[in-house]
Amino acid sequence: MFHVITERDYSEFSRKQIGEYSDFEKALEVAKKAIEGKDDMRYIIEKTDGHIDSYGNQIVTVVAESD
């Protein structure tokens, strides 16, 4: 599963999840459209596989992000 997240000015407090997608290409397309024309926004795509850590948090891997 791929999670698409937007972030403003590299601030974790401004993160907003756009959606979840099973296909990476679809997630990338949605991410690029979400920040189109917004210079202070960036996207992050995280991959999850259902595993959790010892604290009960889902383990995520960042697979793509904009500059």
Stockholm file with secondary structure:
# STOCKHOLM 1.0

chainA/1-67         MFHVITERDYSEFSRKQIGEYSDFEKALEVAKKAIEGKDDMRYIIEKTDGHIDSYGNQIVTVVAESD
#=GR chainA/1-67 SS CEEEEEEETTCGGGCEEEEEESCHHHHHHHHHHHHTTCTTEEEEEEEEEEEECTTSCEEEEEEEECC
#=GC SS_cons        CEEEEEEETTCGGGCEEEEEESCHHHHHHHHHHHHTTCTTEEEEEEEEEEEECTTSCEEEEEEEECC
//
